[in-house]
């Protein structure tokens, strides 16, 4: 299905959003059998205002989806010409906590190579 033209992808995307109600780019990519990049391209194009001044889809909310990728807010789209939800600000303290937890787990594991580290946490 990846060789379809743009118009057919927009029609398929519209049908998927009508069927599911709300959809993310990764769900759309899985449903249509296209890459995530193509799904993002279609959704971003549909989220822009047309020459008539209407949007076909809008961002309902953002969710934290961790499908093996980076953790950042992912947009959930729905049909309609409504204002987009505001993207949430990043919690810098939570980012630092996750970073230091990963760092600590790397340096305190049971390994013969970590025994010689003089800075190893106890």
C-alpha positions in Angstrom: 0.0 0.0 0.0 3.0 2.3 0.1 2.9 3.0 -3.6 -0.4 4.8 -3.4 -0.7 8.4 -4.4 -1.3 11.3 -2.0 -5.0 11.5 -2.7 -5.7 7.9 -1.9 -3.6 8.1 1.3 -5.7 11.1 2.5 -8.9 9.1 1.7 -7.6 6.0 3.6 -6.5 8.2 6.5 -9.9 9.9 6.7 -11.6 6.5 6.7 -9.3 5.3 9.4 -10.0 8.3 11.6 -13.7 8.0 11.1 -13.6 4.3 12.0 -11.4 4.7 15.1 -12.5 8.2 16.2 -9.0 9.2 17.5 -5.7 7.9 16.1 -2.0 8.5 16.5 0.5 8.4 13.7 2.0 5.0 14.7 -1.5 3.5 14.9 -2.3 4.9 11.4 1.0 3.6 10.0 0.2 0.1 11.4 -3.4 0.2 10.1 -2.5 1.4 6.6 0.7 -0.6 6.3 2.9 2.5 5.6 5.9 3.9 7.4 5.7 6.2 10.3 7.2 9.0 8.3 4.5 8.7 5.6 1.8 8.6 8.3 3.2 11.8 9.8 3.4 13.5 6.4 -0.3 12.7 5.7 -1.4 13.8 9.2 0.6 17.0 9.1 -0.7 17.9 5.7 -4.3 17.2 6.8 -3.8 19.3 10.0 -2.9 22.5 8.0 -5.6 24.9 6.9 -6.7 24.6 3.3 -7.3 27.4 0.8 -10.9 27.5 2.0 -9.7 28.1 5.5 -10.7 24.8 7.0 -8.7 22.1 8.7 -9.6 18.4 8.2 -8.2 17.1 11.4 -7.1 18.5 14.7 -4.9 17.5 17.7 -7.2 16.3 20.5 -4.5 15.7 23.1 -1.0 14.4 23.6 -0.1 11.1 25.1 3.2 9.6 26.3 3.7 6.6 24.0 6.8 4.5 24.5 6.8 2.1 21.6 10.5 1.3 21.9 11.4 4.8 20.9 12.1 8.1 22.6 9.7 9.2 25.3 8.0 12.4 24.1 4.4 13.5 23.8 2.7 12.1 20.7 -0.3 13.8 19.1 -3.7 12.1 19.0 -5.8 13.3 16.0 -9.5 13.4 15.3 -11.8 14.7 12.6 -12.9 18.3 12.6 -11.9 22.0 12.4 -11.3 22.7 16.1 -8.3 24.3 17.7 -5.3 22.0 18.5 -4.5 21.0 22.1 -1.5 22.7 23.5 1.7 20.6 23.6 2.7 20.0 27.2 6.0 21.4 28.4 8.8 19.0 29.2 9.4 18.2 32.9 13.1 18.8 33.2 13.3 17.3 36.7 11.7 14.0 35.5 14.2 13.9 32.6 17.1 14.3 35.0 15.7 11.7 37.3 15.5 9.2 34.4 19.0 10.0 33.2 20.6 9.6 36.6 18.7 6.4 37.3 20.0 4.9 34.0 23.5 6.2 34.9 23.4 4.6 38.3 22.1 1.3 37.0 25.0 1.2 34.5 27.6 1.8 37.1 26.3 -0.3 40.0 25.5 -3.6 38.2 27.3 -6.8 39.2 30.2 -6.9 36.9 33.9 -7.6 37.3 34.6 -4.6 35.1 32.9 -2.2 37.6 35.0 -3.4 40.5 38.0 -1.4 39.5 36.1 1.9 39.1 37.1 4.2 41.9 34.0 6.4 41.4 31.6 3.5 41.6 28.6 4.3 43.8 28.2 2.1 46.8 
